Amino acid sequence: MQPTSGLKLSHTHTVPRNLVHRRAVAEVFPTDSATDGDRLLVACQLPAGHALYNDREQPFVDPLLVLEAARQSAILCCLRHLGAAPDACFVVRSAELRIVHPLRHEPGDPPWDVILHCHPDDLRTIDGELAGGTLRMTLHANDVAVASISFAFSALAPELYRSLREPGMQRARDHTPATPPRYLPLEPGHLGRKNADNVVIAAPDAETPRDWPVIVRTDHAGFFDHPLDHVSAAVIVEACRQAAHATCPALAVTGDLVSMHARFSAFAELGPPLYARVADVPLSTHEEASLTVSLIQLGASIATVDVTLRATAEIA
């Protein structure tokens, strides 16, 4: 599949890993990019085999693989086309995903070659370098619009990023338990998963039945491809999805994520306990559920994620 403008984008090899902020070449999904008028085009390959994103009971490409490919594409666009400094630190303010045509993927199927149409909006610059803005994207496969994604972000100079991070990191050091709690992950089968290593929530306490403890494993190659000074957004969004599945057992295996809107107000720090708190009464049926999940750390909400699950039969 090629863009209708006639530009030829390649799916034969990945872009340099530094342009998408990944350490492992195997974790790089964009393969090419180009400008096309007022939009940017990014070619990506969605892998057929992936320890994190292909570990599900659903016969569809994982929506969060789509989100990760778009996140990498956004960084690529900023660094290659939109004037971000090579050492810029990107901070996501909000992220939104809507699946409009799920990509079926059965065992043995080849990887999907897709193209993202990216539209920059409200770009800000400081001294000629990109400082932030919004990227609105549509993912296409075989000329079909598969998903819409958007990111609102800031691009910070490293010294500014470090100065903003230090107070939170110091507070985390002051409140990290000497002996961190050891949580037992939920059974993966209850979440539509196959591998317990990819489960990031534990059962809540009886006193706080809506607070699902988040398990942060910095040695997990999918969630932490490279060292970070905070809990990755991938862990946060996955924890919210798993909390939604666990809260709605009728959709735990048969349902899939069809929309997600995340707003980040602070960094999730490494060390202090982190909880995915589900709102009191989710709007749900056996076919669909809409929930709001807040990430709670040290008594404060640091992110809010709206999640909608829908039964497989409804999205096939």
Phi and psi in degrees as a GROMACS rama.xvg file:
@    title "Ramachandran Plot"
@    xaxis  label "Phi"
@    yaxis  label "Psi"
@TYPE xy
-125.773  153.348  GLN-2
-62.3864  151.049  PRO-3
-66.7947  -17.5366  THR-4
-70.1629  -13.588  SER-5
97.3198  -6.82422  GLY-6
-62.6074  138.865  LEU-7
-102.446  113.915  LYS-8
-106.825  143.975  LEU-9
-98.2592  143.913  SER-10
-115.158  21.8708  HIS-11
-87.0942  -24.0637  THR-12
-155.81  157.538  HIS-13
-77.3288  159.057  THR-14
-72.6635  163.502  VAL-15
-55.3776  135.861  PRO-16
-62.704  -29.0318  ARG-17
-67.5759  -20.1139  ASN-18
-80.9362  -6.30009  LEU-19
-126.744  10.6763  VAL-20
57.0377  49.3052  HIS-21
-124.352  150.217  ARG-22
-93.3606  -43.1442  ARG-23
-87.3868  127.316  ALA-24
-58.4108  -35.5186  VAL-25
-64.7474  -16.9639  ALA-26
-94.8587  6.4375  GLU-27
-94.3664  124.209  VAL-28
-105.055  -33.2487  PHE-29
-67.7972  144.405  PRO-30
-121.571  -18.1001  THR-31
-168.54  163.338  ASP-32
-156.434  159.468  SER-33
-161.75  158.558  ALA-34
-92.2287  146.525  THR-35
-145.371  86.1981  ASP-36
68.066  -125.183  GLY-37
-94.3877  11.9988  ASP-38
-123.37  165.52  ARG-39
-116.351  144.779  LEU-40
-117.936  132.806  LEU-41
-128.687  125.334  VAL-42
-88.5991  138.221  ALA-43
-136.695  154.278  CYS-44
-118.255  125.417  GLN-45
-91.2356  114.724  LEU-46
-64.5322  146.45  PRO-47
-78.4082  -27.3105  ALA-48
-127.778  120.6  GLY-49
-150.97  130.931  HIS-50
-61.2121  -29.8353  ALA-51
-96.4721  -50.7903  LEU-52
-85.7179  -16.9273  TYR-53
-105.316  19.7409  ASN-54
-101.567  61.1178  ASP-55
-142.673  161.351  ARG-56
-81.5396  -18.9831  GLU-57
-72.2507  139.867  GLN-58
-87.4982  36.0083  PRO-59
-131.83  155.592  PHE-60
-58.1821  134.583  VAL-61
-62.0079  125.215  ASP-62
-56.2164  -30.3894  PRO-63
-78.0251  -17.876  LEU-64
-68.5924  -40.1659  LEU-65
-59.311  -44.0178  VAL-66
-64.0325  -41.0194  LEU-67
-67.1008  -41.4982  GLU-68
-61.3082  -38.761  ALA-69
-68.8276  -38.9189  ALA-70
-61.6812  -46.071  ARG-71
-62.5784  -39.2122  GLN-72
-64.615  -36.1181  SER-73
-63.6388  -44.1265  ALA-74
-63.3926  -42.7021  ILE-75
-58.5777  -46.102  LEU-76
-60.2595  -43.1205  CYS-77
-63.9904  -44.314  CYS-78
-78.2536  -36.9923  LEU-79
-91.0754  -31.0299  ARG-80
-123.632  -23.765  HIS-81
-110.022  6.11649  LEU-82
85.9846  20.2226  GLY-83
-71.5995  146.308  ALA-84
-65.2762  145.728  ALA-85
-56.9003  -29.6709  PRO-86
-102.19  18.8226  ASP-87
-62.8405  143.65  ALA-88
-103.531  120.78  CYS-89
-94.8493  131.796  PHE-90
-121.504  119.942  VAL-91
-84.2494  124.59  VAL-92
-88.2039  -37.9082  ARG-93
-155.544  155.852  SER-94
-144.259  141.191  ALA-95
-137.226  139.919  GLU-96
-137.77  134.975  LEU-97
-137.066  122.528  ARG-98
-90.055  121.941  ILE-99
-108.808  -20.99  VAL-100
-151.091  90.21  HIS-101
-57.5432  140.399  PRO-102
-90.2837  114.994  LEU-103
-70.7376  138.432  ARG-104
-146.414  109.053  HIS-105
-98.4349  156.672  GLU-106
-53.4403  133.046  PRO-107
93.4155  -12.7069  GLY-108
-69.3501  150.782  ASP-109
-72.7455  165.747  PRO-110
-65.5744  156.415  PRO-111
-88.0401  127.317  TRP-112
-93.8156  121.764  ASP-113
-132.352  166.985  VAL-114
-133.738  132.828  ILE-115
-99.4957  128.319  LEU-116
-96.5995  116.645  HIS-117
-113.413  129.506  CYS-118
-119.684  107.96  HIS-119
-70.8258  147.628  PRO-120
-148.583  143.915  ASP-121
53.255  41.4046  ASP-122
-69.8113  140.142  LEU-123
-121.777  142.62  ARG-124
-127.594  152.327  THR-125
-131.088  120.714  ILE-126
52.9838  39.5819  ASP-127
82.1933  -0.312031  GLY-128
-111.884  145.249  GLU-129
-60.1912  131.014  LEU-130
-115.94  -12.0741  ALA-131
160.479  178.999  GLY-132
153.81  -157.703  GLY-133
-133.134  138.289  THR-134
-117.599  122.128  LEU-135
-108.479  129.833  ARG-136
-129.624  152.104  MET-137
-129.279  128.771  THR-138
-96.6938  130.337  LEU-139
-119.415  138.887  HIS-140
-136.396  126.649  ALA-141
52.6025  43.4209  ASN-142
65.628  14.7388  ASP-143
-111.63  133.448  VAL-144
-72.77  118.028  ALA-145
-96.8595  -40.1849  VAL-146
-156.788  154.762  ALA-147
-116.867  140.548  SER-148
-139.87  145.764  ILE-149
-144.186  148.18  SER-150
-132.284  131.455  PHE-151
-104.376  129.807  ALA-152
-145.331  162.727  PHE-153
-121.179  146.54  SER-154
-117.272  111.695  ALA-155
-110.246  145.521  LEU-156
-66.0001  146.995  ALA-157
-55.2155  -40.2074  PRO-158
-66.9328  -35.6709  GLU-159
-69.1347  -42.2218  LEU-160
-58.8905  -45.4299  TYR-161
-63.4602  -38.8729  ARG-162
-68.3111  -34.311  SER-163
-72.7204  -31.0387  LEU-164
-81.6455  -30.0025  ARG-165
-58.969  -44.1979  GLU-166
-58.7367  -44.1738  PRO-167
-66.3905  -39.3872  GLY-168
-66.4765  -37.3947  MET-169
-67.9107  -40.0299  GLN-170
-62.9093  -38.4366  ARG-171
-64.662  -41.9579  ALA-172
-61.8886  -36.5794  ARG-173
-72.3298  -21.7003  ASP-174
-119.544  14.387  HIS-175
-83.3732  124.722  THR-176
-60.7487  142.877  PRO-177
-60.7535  -36.8165  ALA-178
-119.819  96.9006  THR-179
-61.1607  144.646  PRO-180
-64.7108  145.167  PRO-181
-107.299  114.258  ARG-182
-99.0053  145.111  TYR-183
-93.7176  117.432  LEU-184
-60.9007  150.325  PRO-185
-61.7256  157.606  LEU-186
-62.0436  126.981  GLU-187
-59.2842  -34.0326  PRO-188
-61.2647  -25.651  GLY-189
-74.1491  -11.2827  HIS-190
-117.69  11.2905  LEU-191
74.6751  17.6874  GLY-192
-105.257  165.535  ARG-193
-113.548  -29.0907  LYS-194
-112.273  121.991  ASN-195
-63.0682  -24.3021  ALA-196
-62.8575  -21.7486  ASP-197
-96.4923  5.55614  ASN-198
-87.9398  128.159  VAL-199
-118  11.2859  VAL-200
-130.674  154.364  ILE-201
-118.073  168.963  ALA-202
-67.1383  140.998  ALA-203
-74.4157  160.754  PRO-204
-71.7577  155.994  ASP-205
-61.4325  -32.9779  ALA-206
-73.5837  -24.5986  GLU-207
-131.402  71.584  THR-208
-69.4194  -11.7976  PRO-209
-99.8985  -2.25106  ARG-210
-101.927  103.903  ASP-211
-90.6982  113.042  TRP-212
-59.2226  134.807  PRO-213
-94.356  128.742  VAL-214
-94.3204  116.495  ILE-215
-107.857  110.556  VAL-216
-112.489  102.595  ARG-217
-71.8802  -8.42081  THR-218
-92.7342  5.97345  ASP-219
-81.952  117.728  HIS-220
-66.8563  -25.9274  ALA-221
-79.042  -44.3686  GLY-222
-80.2913  -30.7207  PHE-223
-129.726  75.8819  PHE-224
-62.7634  -30.2728  ASP-225
-144.503  159.267  HIS-226
-59.1382  137.56  PRO-227
-128.683  156.336  LEU-228
-96.0571  15.5513  ASP-229
-155.637  171.158  HIS-230
-73.8494  130.12  VAL-231
-66.365  150.687  SER-232
-61.4225  -29.6992  ALA-233
-60.9797  -40.4348  ALA-234
-65.7185  -42.9531  VAL-235
-61.2725  -49.8822  ILE-236
-67.3434  -39.9501  VAL-237
-65.5969  -38.5975  GLU-238
-61.9635  -40.2098  ALA-239
-67.3248  -40.9385  CYS-240
-63.157  -45.3701  ARG-241
-66.3476  -36.7225  GLN-242
-63.9748  -36.5378  ALA-243
-65.6457  -44.3817  ALA-244
-60.9947  -43.8803  HIS-245
-67.1721  -31.0142  ALA-246
-76.0615  -27.2109  THR-247
-118.918  77.5161  CYS-248
-59.4922  -25.4086  PRO-249
-64.4507  -21.5525  ALA-250
-114.214  9.4424  LEU-251
-61.6523  -37.4846  ALA-252
-110.091  -36.9467  VAL-253
-85.3342  -14.5701  THR-254
-98.5304  154.371  GLY-255
-133.695  155.842  ASP-256
-71.1666  129.272  LEU-257
-116.709  -16.8672  VAL-258
-155.071  152.402  SER-259
-154.748  134.121  MET-260
-134.423  114.914  HIS-261
-114.103  134.339  ALA-262
-121.574  126.57  ARG-263
-108.976  122.88  PHE-264
-106.135  -15.1148  SER-265
-159.837  167.835  ALA-266
-80.026  143.639  PHE-267
-84.2016  117.058  ALA-268
-84.9599  152.257  GLU-269
-78.4887  132.674  LEU-270
117.345  -68.3314  GLY-271
-65.9114  147.933  PRO-272
-56.543  146.589  PRO-273
-130.55  136.094  LEU-274
-129.427  142.994  TYR-275
-99.6264  107.939  ALA-276
-100.159  118.65  ARG-277
-88.344  136.908  VAL-278
-58.8313  159.267  ALA-279
-52.3397  -59.3561  ASP-280
-125.4  102.328  VAL-281
-70.9154  145.675  PRO-282
-81.4344  107.433  LEU-283
-147.239  154.058  SER-284
-137.738  -172.862  THR-285
-73.6526  -13.4486  HIS-286
-102.316  -26.8627  GLU-287
-155.503  149.167  GLU-288
-144.499  136.257  ALA-289
-121.159  123.867  SER-290
-133.674  153.63  LEU-291
-113.392  127.223  THR-292
-120.626  129.359  VAL-293
-108.422  139.341  SER-294
-92.2234  121.165  LEU-295
-113.081  130.007  ILE-296
-144.842  131.006  GLN-297
52.3279  40.0003  LEU-298
79.8834  2.54135  GLY-299
-122.594  149.964  ALA-300
-83.4963  124.668  SER-301
-109.447  -13.0743  ILE-302
-158.853  150.007  ALA-303
-129.744  129.394  THR-304
-128.924  121.374  VAL-305
-90.6863  128.26  ASP-306
-126.535  134.6  VAL-307
-121.573  126.059  THR-308
-106.934  147.441  LEU-309
-140.32  144.948  ARG-310
-62.0711  144.153  ALA-311
-54.5674  -42.5427  THR-312
-59.9689  -25.7493  ALA-313
-82.8893  -17.2734  GLU-314
-114.95  -2.80998  ILE-315
